[in-house]
Amino acid sequence: MSEEIRTEKPKYLQGKSDWLFLTNDTNRTIDQITGNLPLNETEINKWKNLFSRRKEEFLKRQIKYIYFVAPNKECVYPEFLPDPILISPHRAVNQLIDELGEDFFKYPLKQMLSHKPTWQLYSKGDSHWNGYGAFTAYQNLIKGLGLSPLEDIDVDFIEETKEGDLSKWIGETNKNITYKIRKPKAARTQNNNIANIGNYMLFENANKNLPRAVLFRDSFSTQLFSLLAENFSRLVAVWQPNIDYKIVDAEKPDFVISQQAERFLIRCPDDVNDPSHEQYVKQKLDALRS
C-alpha cells in the first residue's frame, strides 16, 4: 500500500532558536498579531452587547464574573518569531480592552512578561502555556476574583517529554513543564469524556466551605484545572465559548469564569444562538455514530 499523502498545510511556523509558532490556522493568528486582522466596528459592537448582557445577567444572579484571556504565545515570546514578523498593538485583545475596560476582561500579558526572567512559560513546540505559564495565569486569575491562590511552595514543577501540538508536525517530541500539587484537597469526580467542545468535568474539594464556580473554557484550561479546583468546593468545567445559563442556574455558583485563548477573540460568542452544552454533546455523539 502506498503511503498516504498529507495535503493539509502544516500548522507550524519555524522561529528562532528552535521555537515553533502557530500558522495556517482558521483564526489566522499571524494576521491577528501583526495587526492585519483587527476587529471591525460590527464585531466590536457584538462584543459590547455580549458583555452588557452578561453584566446584567450576573448582576441579577449576584454572581461575580470574569473573562480571562490566555495570551498568544507569540505575544509572550515575540523575540523568537521569524523576521520580519512583528507584534502590533492594533489587535483584537487591545481593541476589546479599550472598549470594555478591565472590570470583567482580564488579560495577564504584563504579569506573564514579568515572570519570563524566572520561568519559561510556553514550550518551544506547543502553542499552549506550560505548567509555569498556567501557574502564573492561575495566580493572576484567582487574585482577580479576590481570593488567595496557591503559592510556589504548594506546587512541584516537573519536566516531561511529550508530543506538542506544533512539534508533532516535524515528528519531534516537546520538552514540557507540568506540575503536581503537594497536598491536594480537590479531585476530579466526573468527566463525560467528550473531546474538546462539549467536554464536561466536575471537581470537588474536601473543604466544603469554599465558594463554588463554573468555568466555560477552551484547551488552555487543561493545565489550570487542578490549581483552580483547590480554591473552590465545587468546580464545573465546560468546554465551550458561550455561556449556558441553564448550567449556571443549576449550579448556583459564586463565580463564573470564561477562559478563551487570545487567538479566538476574532469571533464573538453568542449566548443566545450558539448551541447549549446539551446540544454540543449531542452533535459530538451524533458525529461519532454516523
ZIFEN-V715632 format. One line per field, one symbol per residue. ss: DSSP state (2 for helix, 1 for strand, 0 for the rest). Layout:
ss->???
This chain:
ss->00000000000111022201110000002222200000002222222222222222222220011111110022220222000000000002222222220000111022222220000001000000102222222222222200000002221111111100002222000111111110000111111000000001111110000001111110222220222220000111111000002222222000111111122222000000000022222222222220
